[in-house]
Amino acid sequence: MRNIILGWIRSLLATVFLLSGILGMVGCAPKVQQVAVPEPLFGPQSAIQSGEYRTFLEENQKLLLQCSSSNSCAAPLFNIGVAHAYSKSPFHDRAKALHHFHQLVEQYPDSPLAYEAMVWIDLSASEKKRLRLQGQIKSKKAAIKSREQDLRAKDAAIEELREQIKRSRDIDLEIGEKEREILY
């Protein structure tokens, strides 16, 4: 009886080892690590994603009033500038954005945000230039359209005058023929 039990235990252990080996090779998927979502590197990103510009702007205005150390004012200045610079923000105001960016660059030139502010200043200048050129193109297109209309009107007048000249020549020819008929 003891041999039967030992045989049964051995076969049971062999089956367990065999199944665990098969499951180890086939059935187990690699463990997927959960990746933590990092905090946004770009401060205003949270406001842009959520659309909470008012809260973002108010919080940064409070921080700006409370800041005292040399670089603690750089972030609120930058964030307020972006809130005004971003075209989809309800607080979009290029002049206010430039004011805050210039203030940041002047007061905190060594701050990493000062370099980002310089990029925003440059982008704003490029956008202003683009809008100015776009306005010039629009006005020149309108002037061209007006001149084209004038040319069409003048072409029509020239064509009318040509028709009158042709009719006048035809009349002159008829008169000339009638004079010859009368004289001969």
C-alpha positions in Angstrom: 0.0 0.0 0.0 2.9 2.3 0.8 4.3 1.7 -2.7 1.0 2.6 -4.2 0.8 5.9 -2.2 4.4 6.8 -3.0 3.8 6.1 -6.7 0.6 8.1 -6.7 2.5 11.0 -4.9 5.4 10.8 -7.5 3.0 10.9 -10.4 1.1 13.8 -8.8 4.4 15.7 -8.3 5.5 15.0 -11.8 2.2 16.3 -13.1 2.5 19.4 -11.0 6.0 20.1 -12.2 5.1 19.3 -15.8 2.1 21.7 -15.7 4.1 24.4 -13.9 6.8 24.1 -16.6 4.3 24.4 -19.4 2.5 27.3 -17.8 5.8 29.0 -17.1 6.8 28.8 -20.8 3.4 29.4 -22.4 0.8 30.9 -20.2 2.5 33.6 -18.3 2.6 37.1 -19.9 5.4 39.4 -18.9 4.5 41.8 -16.1 3.5 45.2 -17.4 4.9 48.0 -15.4 2.6 50.9 -14.6 4.1 54.1 -15.8 3.3 57.1 -13.7 2.1 60.1 -15.7 4.7 62.8 -15.1 3.8 66.3 -14.1 3.6 68.6 -17.1 7.0 70.1 -17.9 5.2 73.1 -19.4 3.5 75.0 -16.5 0.5 76.3 -18.5 -0.1 72.9 -19.9 -2.7 72.0 -17.3 -4.7 75.2 -18.0 -4.5 74.5 -21.8 -5.7 70.9 -21.3 -8.5 71.7 -18.9 -9.5 75.1 -20.2 -9.4 76.6 -16.7 -7.6 79.7 -17.8 -9.4 82.0 -15.3 -8.3 79.9 -12.3 -4.8 79.5 -13.7 -4.5 83.2 -14.3 -5.9 84.2 -10.9 -3.5 81.7 -9.1 -0.5 83.1 -10.9 -1.5 86.7 -10.3 -1.7 85.9 -6.5 1.7 84.2 -6.7 3.1 87.2 -8.4 1.9 89.5 -5.7 3.3 87.2 -3.0 6.7 86.3 -4.4 9.7 87.8 -2.8 12.8 85.9 -3.8 14.7 86.6 -7.0 13.5 83.7 -9.1 10.2 82.9 -7.4 8.5 85.6 -9.5 9.8 84.2 -12.8 7.3 81.3 -13.1 4.1 83.4 -12.4 5.3 86.1 -14.8 5.9 83.4 -17.5 2.5 81.7 -16.8 0.6 85.0 -16.9 2.4 85.8 -20.2 1.4 82.4 -21.7 -2.2 82.8 -20.5 -2.4 86.1 -22.5 -0.2 84.9 -25.4 -2.1 81.7 -26.2 -4.6 82.5 -29.0 -7.3 80.0 -27.7 -7.3 81.5 -24.3 -10.3 83.7 -23.5 -7.7 86.2 -22.0 -5.7 86.4 -25.2 -4.1 89.8 -25.3 -0.8 90.2 -27.1 0.2 93.4 -25.4 -0.3 92.0 -21.9 1.6 88.9 -22.8 4.5 90.9 -24.2 4.5 93.1 -21.1 4.9 90.1 -18.8 7.5 88.4 -21.0 9.6 91.5 -21.2 9.3 92.0 -17.5 10.5 88.5 -17.0 13.5 88.9 -19.3 14.4 92.2 -17.8 14.1 91.2 -14.1 15.2 87.6 -14.3 17.6 87.3 -17.2 19.3 84.2 -15.8 16.0 82.2 -15.3 15.5 79.3 -17.7 12.0 80.8 -18.2 13.6 84.0 -19.5 14.8 82.1 -22.6 11.3 80.6 -23.1 9.9 84.1 -22.8 12.3 85.4 -25.4 11.0 82.7 -27.8 7.4 83.8 -27.1 8.5 87.4 -27.7 10.0 86.4 -31.0 7.0 84.4 -32.0 4.7 87.3 -31.2 6.8 89.6 -33.3 6.7 87.1 -36.1 3.0 86.7 -35.8 2.5 90.5 -35.7 4.7 90.8 -38.9 2.7 88.0 -40.5 -0.6 89.7 -39.7 0.7 93.0 -41.0 1.9 91.4 -44.3 -1.4 89.5 -44.5 -3.2 92.9 -44.3 -1.0 94.4 -46.9 -1.6 91.4 -49.2 -5.4 91.8 -48.7 -5.3 95.5 -49.5 -3.1 94.9 -52.6 -5.5 92.2 -53.8 -8.4 94.6 -53.4 -6.4 97.3 -55.4 -5.7 94.7 -58.1 -9.3 93.7 -58.2 -10.3 97.4 -58.5 -7.8 98.0 -61.3 -9.0 94.8 -63.1 -12.5 96.2 -63.0 -11.3 99.5 -64.3 -9.4 97.8 -67.1 -12.5 95.8 -68.0 -14.5 99.0 -68.2 -11.9 100.7 -70.3 -11.7 97.6 -72.6 -15.5 97.8 -73.0 -15.2 101.5 -73.8 -12.4 100.9 -76.3 -14.5 98.1 -78.0 -17.5 100.5 -78.1 -15.3 103.2 -79.7 -14.0 100.6 -82.3 -17.5 99.7 -83.2 -18.4 103.4 -83.6 -15.3 103.9 -85.8 -16.3 100.9 -87.9 -19.8 102.2 -88.3 -18.5 105.6 -89.2 -16.2 104.1 -91.9 -19.1 102.1 -93.2 -21.2 105.3 -93.4 -18.3 107.1 -95.1 -18.0 104.3 -97.7 -21.8 104.4 -98.3 -21.6 108.2 -98.7 -18.7 107.9 -101.1 -20.5 105.3 -103.2 -23.7 107.5 -103.4 -21.6 110.5 -104.4 -20.0 108.5 -107.2 -23.4 107.3 -108.3 -24.7 110.8 -108.5 -21.6 112.2 -110.3 -21.5 109.5 -112.9 
